[in-house]
Amino acid sequence: MRYYALLAFVFVVAACGEQIGPPVVASNIVVTAPASGMPMAAAYLDITNRSGASIRITGVTSPDYESVEMHETTIEDGVARMRAIPVLEITDGETATFERGGKHLMLMRPVDTPDVVTLNFYSEDQLLLSVNAEFTAVTD
Amino acid sequence: MRPRNLLVAFLLGTAIAAGLTLALRMGSEVAVPVRATVLPAGNALPPFALLDHDGTAVDNTIFEGQWDLVFFGFTHCPDICPATMQILMQVKMKLAEQNQDPMPRVVLVSVDPERDTPEIMSKYVSAFGDGNLGITGDLSEVSKVAAALGIYFAKAQAENGNYSVDHSTVVLVINPDGRFQALFSAPHRVEDFVHDLPLIMATQ
């Protein structure tokens, strides 16, 4: 599996424009392009919390997709199950890894055909992290 | 040398040669599948009536005449299904590099026929290379085939109205007689298939 960073920019902001200390960093971002005509794409990345406090990711949005959900695939007794992750907590100094066969972002119903996908990570209404990434072919 | 001595020498030489050959064969390792579970006799599939990705009615005979790698998944699965299809595509590429003959076909059987129309299946399987086959159709027919092959799947409803489908992750090997010959359990690795498949396919 080939993971490589396509990070265009990452920034950390807080409500009211206040910066929340050390950054929350995204790396190893891969957004797999859906097969032709399919409404689903998946995104994988590492999110490292260096903010000095725990963060709680409660939602992800994209201007390029109608809906983005955090999901986790588990394989138990040979059966794959995919379930939504309502809240993802990342303690200070920890890295949450979204990878194939594990946590991932499910991007549903594209609103256009962008070359670059923007993903915004929120804690409630507070924007924690915004990333842009190019598509990678699903077969790469 | 007398004829009798010649005969004894010939028989002795032959015996020594045969013994050396046998010893060499016993000493060398015989390649066997390392990852796949092989069913020596193969299991028959139950009769079924489904559709291929062109919308053509198909039955058991669709699996006859070639080796098939069969995965039960669905096209709205963003993670494990494309990952598995990608692995199987890479397997075929590696086998082609080795001039493997015969080459297996990749078959995706939808566990979500409600959304996976033949048209969608066609687009999906073709994204993972040429010659792949998509099968969908009536849910009860899919269930019948899946049950006979030990494949589990069940719809998992989400709170927002969407749904996913829990499903087995094994890749089945169907032989040219249309019989279930072997299976690969997850996690799937390209090298396991590339090692085991030629050995399995050499049995016929």
Contacts between the chains, C-beta under 8 A, distances in Angstrom:
chain1	res1	chain2	res2	distance
A	1	B	83	7.6
A	32	B	78	7.7
A	32	B	82	6.8
A	34	B	78	7.8
A	35	B	75	7.2
A	35	B	82	7.3
A	35	B	123	6.1
A	35	B	124	4.9
A	35	B	127	3.6
A	35	B	128	7.7
A	36	B	123	4.8
A	36	B	126	7.7
A	36	B	127	5.9
A	37	B	120	6.9
A	37	B	123	4.5
A	38	B	75	5.9
A	38	B	76	7.7
A	38	B	120	7.4
A	38	B	123	7.0
A	38	B	124	6.4
A	39	B	76	7.4
A	40	B	75	7.8
A	40	B	76	5.6
A	40	B	77	7.7
A	40	B	78	4.5
A	41	B	78	6.6
A	42	B	78	3.9
A	42	B	79	5.5
A	42	B	82	7.5
A	71	B	78	7.8
A	71	B	79	7.3
A	73	B	79	4.9
A	73	B	80	5.3
A	75	B	80	7.5
A	75	B	169	5.8
A	75	B	186	5.7
A	75	B	187	7.7
A	78	B	152	8.0
A	78	B	168	5.5
A	78	B	169	5.7
A	78	B	170	6.1
A	78	B	185	6.0
A	78	B	186	6.5
A	79	B	152	5.5
A	79	B	166	5.7
A	79	B	167	6.7
A	79	B	168	5.6
A	79	B	169	6.9
A	80	B	80	4.6
A	80	B	166	6.7
A	80	B	167	6.0
A	80	B	168	7.7
A	80	B	169	5.0
A	80	B	186	7.7
A	81	B	156	6.8
A	81	B	164	7.8
A	81	B	166	4.6
A	82	B	77	7.1
A	82	B	79	6.6
A	82	B	80	7.5
A	82	B	156	7.5
A	82	B	164	4.6
A	82	B	166	7.7
A	83	B	156	7.5
A	83	B	164	7.7
A	84	B	158	6.1
A	84	B	159	7.6
A	100	B	79	6.1
A	100	B	80	7.7
A	100	B	83	4.8
A	101	B	79	6.7
A	101	B	80	6.0
A	101	B	83	6.4
A	101	B	187	7.3
A	104	B	78	6.8
A	104	B	79	5.1
A	106	B	78	4.9
A	106	B	79	7.7
A	107	B	78	7.6
A	108	B	162	7.6
A	138	B	82	5.0
A	138	B	86	6.7
A	138	B	127	6.6
A	139	B	86	5.5
A	139	B	89	6.1
A	139	B	127	6.9
A	139	B	128	6.3
A	139	B	129	7.9
